[in-house]
Amino acid sequence: MTNVLGLDLETAEKLLTAEGKPVRLIEVRSKKGGKGDDRRVIKTTETETESIVYWSAFKTEVDT
């Protein structure tokens, strides 16, 4: 499996889909939550039948 750790979710999904396995996306959130729109891969695992991508949204823009 291609290393997609830290990549944006859309790019990571395209790269892994191109490898021929289905990709399952799982969102990870903190209990407090937070508003963010920069979706990044934080963990990946692979089974015989699919690639599993864990992602979270990060706030990367500073409020002014």
QUINOR-V668683 format. One record per residue. N is the residue number from 1. OMEGA is omega as a letter, one per 30 degrees, with the letter a starting at -180 (999 if undefined). NEAR is the number of other ideal C-beta (glycine too) atoms within 12 Angstrom. D_CENTER is the distance of its C-alpha to the mean C-alpha in Angstrom with 2 decimals. Layout:
BEGIN
n->(N & N)
omega->(OMEGA & OMEGA)
near->(NEAR & NEAR)
d_center->(D_CENTER & D_CENTER)
END
This chain:
BEGIN
n->(1 & 2 & 3 & 4 & 5 & 6 & 7 & 8 & 9 & 10 & 11 & 12 & 13 & 14 & 15 & 16 & 17 & 18 & 19 & 20 & 21 & 22 & 23 & 24 & 25 & 26 & 27 & 28 & 29 & 30 & 31 & 32 & 33 & 34 & 35 & 36 & 37 & 38 & 39 & 40 & 41 & 42 & 43 & 44 & 45 & 46 & 47 & 48 & 49 & 50 & 51 & 52 & 53 & 54 & 55 & 56 & 57 & 58 & 59 & 60 & 61 & 62 & 63 & 64)
omega->(l & l & a & a & l & l & l & a & a & l & a & a & l & a & a & l & l & l & l & l & l & a & l & a & l & l & l & l & l & l & l & a & l & a & l & a & l & a & a & l & l & l & l & l & a & l & l & a & a & l & a & a & l & a & l & l & a & l & a & l & a & l & l & 999)
near->(23 & 22 & 16 & 32 & 21 & 19 & 22 & 23 & 31 & 19 & 20 & 31 & 26 & 17 & 24 & 31 & 21 & 15 & 19 & 13 & 22 & 17 & 31 & 20 & 25 & 19 & 19 & 21 & 17 & 14 & 6 & 6 & 12 & 15 & 14 & 19 & 14 & 20 & 26 & 27 & 35 & 27 & 21 & 31 & 20 & 20 & 13 & 10 & 11 & 20 & 31 & 26 & 39 & 23 & 32 & 26 & 21 & 21 & 16 & 15 & 10 & 5 & 7 & 3)
d_center->(14.07 & 13.02 & 11.41 & 8.14 & 7.67 & 7.72 & 7.24 & 6.62 & 4.48 & 8.02 & 9.14 & 6.82 & 7.73 & 11.22 & 11.69 & 11.00 & 13.00 & 15.70 & 16.21 & 17.63 & 15.73 & 14.15 & 10.39 & 9.71 & 6.81 & 7.56 & 7.53 & 9.08 & 11.96 & 15.03 & 18.42 & 19.61 & 16.71 & 16.49 & 16.28 & 13.63 & 12.35 & 10.18 & 6.56 & 4.80 & 2.97 & 5.99 & 7.18 & 7.95 & 11.23 & 13.50 & 16.52 & 19.39 & 18.25 & 14.47 & 11.18 & 8.97 & 5.22 & 4.93 & 3.33 & 6.46 & 8.73 & 11.14 & 14.66 & 15.56 & 18.78 & 21.89 & 24.19 & 27.69)
END
